[in-house]
Amino acid sequence: MHQLPLHFNCDADALRQYLEKKTDKGISVVVTDNSTSMLSFKNKGDSVSVRLHKIFLSAGREVLDEMAGFIKNKKGRAPLIRDFINQNSHRLKKRPPGKVAINAEGKYHDLIAAFNALNEEYFGGNISASITWGRVCSKRAARKRTLGSYSHYDKLIRINPLLDSKGVPRYFLEFIVYHEMLHEDMGAGTVNGRRAVHSREFREREKMFRHYRKALEWEKNRWG
C-alpha cells in the first residue's frame, strides 16, 4: 500500500489538510486511542469533525481517499478502511483475555453446525468468530428481540438459549446466527457521526438470507 507523501507517520494537522483538499470542506481532526469507535464523522454546518483512531495517521493514500469520499458523499462502502483496521488490529489496545465457556451443542440445535453451514453459504468461510449459547434470558428479553449478540472484543457470538427448543425451527435459529455473523463481517459504520450497527447496507444484506421473510413471520407470530 502506498503511503502519503507526508511524514512517515503524519500528524493530525497534516491529515486535516489532506482531507480538506480532497473534500473541499473545513475539517477538524481529533485523534483518539478508542478502539471501540475507530472512525466517526459529525457535520457542523459547512465543516466536518472527524474523530479517528491514531492508527489512521499511518494509513495509505487509498485508505484516506476512501475516507474523504465517505465524508464528501455522506454514504458509500468502506472496504479499504475495514481492511486497514483488520490488518492493523495488532496495534489496538487489547483487553485482558477473559475466560469464556463455549457451549455450542444444545438439546435440540447444534450451533456449530448452523454456523458452519451459514459461513460456507454466505461468507465464503471467512467468519472466524466463536459461537456459544448464552445465559438463560427471560421471555421478556425475547420479546425485545435480544435473541443474539456479537462481541467485537471477544469475537464471540452468543445465542439466547430460549432458541434451543423443539418448537423453534432451524431456519429461524439460522436467521439469528446469520444476523450476528453479519456484525462480524461488516463491523459498525457511522451515520451522521454516530455509530450505526444496523446500516442500510446491513439491512440489505440481512434480506439475502433465503428464509428471511419466513423467519420474520415466525418471529412475529411467536413473540409479536
N, C-alpha and C positions, 0 to 999 in steps of 0.2 A: 504494500500500500504506500503510495507517495505521501510524503509529509508536506505540510505547509511551508512555503518559502519564508518562514519566520524563524525565530529561535527554535532550537530542538524541542524544548518544552515552552511553548508560547505562554505569555501571561494573560490575565483576564482582559487587559486593555487591548492587546493585540488581537485577541479573539473577538472582542466587541467591534473593533474597526473592520475586521474581515466580514462579520455578519452584517454590519451596516452597509458596507459596499455591495454585498450580494442581495440585500433585501430592500435597499432604499428606504429604510426605516431607522428611527432612532432606537438604539439598543442599549439596555443596561444589563450587565452580566454579574451574577452572584455565583461564586464558586463554592461548592459545599463538599462535605465528606459523607453525605447522606446516601447510602446505598439502597434505601427503600424507594426514594423518588429520585431517579437518576437524572431526569431531564424534564423540565416543565416550562411553560410559557404563560405570560399573563399580559394581555393587552392593556395599555394605559394611554388612551387617546390615540395619538399618532405614533406612539412608541411602544416597544415591547420589552418587558422584563423577562430575562432568561435566567433560570436557576439550573445549574448543571453540576454534575459530579466532576471532581478535579481530573479524572482520567481523560476527559474530553480535551484537556489542554494539550494532549499529545496525539489527538486524532488527526487522521489524514485529510487531505483536501476533499476527497469524495464524501467522507462522512459529514464534514462541515457544510458542504454544498447541499447535501440532503437535509441537514438541519435548517439551513437557510430557506430551502424550498418549503419546508413544513411551516416555518414562521411566516413566509410571504403568502402562502396559499391557504393557511389555516386548516389544511387537511392533507391527506395522502398517506401512503405507506412509508415505512421507515426500515426496510430490511438491512441497510448498511449500518444504521445506528444500532439496531438489535444485534447484528453480528459483531460489531465493535465491542459492545458491552459483554457479550458472551466470551469473546476472545481475551478480554481483559478482566474477567471475573476474579482471577487470582490476585488482582491488585486491590480488590474491595475488602473492607473490614469484615472479618468473619465473626459470627457469634460463637462462643464456646459450644462445642458439639454437645447436644443433649442425647439422652438415651430414649429412643422412641421404639416401643414394642410394635413389631409388624405382625398383624394378624389378618391375612387376606382370605383365608378359607372359611367360608360361612357354612351354616347348616344347609342352606338352600342355594346359595350363589357363591361362586368362586371368583373373587375379584381379579386374580392374576389372569385367569382365562379370558375374562371380559377385556381387561386392559390390553393383553397381547393381541387379541383379535382386532380391537379398535386401532391399536398402534400400527398394525400391518395395513389395515384397510384405508385409514385416513391420514396417517402421518409418516408413512414410509419407514416405520420402525425407529423414528428419530426421537421419540419421547423417552427420557431416561428417568423419570420420577419413580419413586416407590409408591405403593398403594396399600392402604390398610383400612379395616373397619375402625371407625372412631368410637368414642364413648357413647353410651346409650343416651339419646336425647328424647325429650318429650314429644308427644304428638303435636303440641302447640308449636314446637320448633319446626316440625314437618310442614305445618300449615304456613309457616313463614318461609318455607322453601329453603331451609338450611339443611339440605339433603347431602351436600358435599362441600368440601373446601380444598383449596390448594395453598400450601405454604411455599413461598419462593425461597425462603432461607433453608428450609429442610428438604426442598424438592420432594414434597410428600403430599399425596392426595389422601384425604380422609373421607370415607363414605359413611353416612348415618346408618347404624345397624338396624334401624327400622326397615330398611330395604331388604334385609336378609330374611325375607318372608316368602312362604309358599304362594301368597296372594299377589306378590309383586312380579310382573312379567319381566323376563330377561331384557326385552328391548327398552324398558323404562330404566332399569338399572344401568344399562349401557349408555343411555342418553345422559344420565347424571355423570357417569365416569368420563364420557366424551367431553362434556362441558368443562370439567376440571382439567382434562388434558389440554384443551384449548388455552386455558390460562397459562400453562407452562409454555406452550408453543408461541403464544402471541405476547405474553407479558402484559404490562399496563402502559397505555398511551396517555396522552393528555388532551383534554377538551377545554378550551378557554382557560388554559393554565391550571386546570385541575386534573388530578389523577383519575383516569377513566378505565375501569377494568372491563366494562361491557360496552365497547365502542360499536359504531355501526358495522365496521368490518367484522368484529367478533360476532355480532348477531347474524350477519350474513353467512358466516362460516358455520355457525350453530345450526342453521337451517339445512346444511348439507348432510346432516345425519339422516340416514334413509328412513328412519321411523319417527322423524321429528314431529309431524302433526299428530300421529297416533300417540306418541309419548305425552304431548301436551294435553290431549283429550283425556288420556287416562289419569293424569295428574289432577286435572280439573274435576273429574268425576270422583276421584278418591279423596282429595283434600279441599276442593273448592277454591 
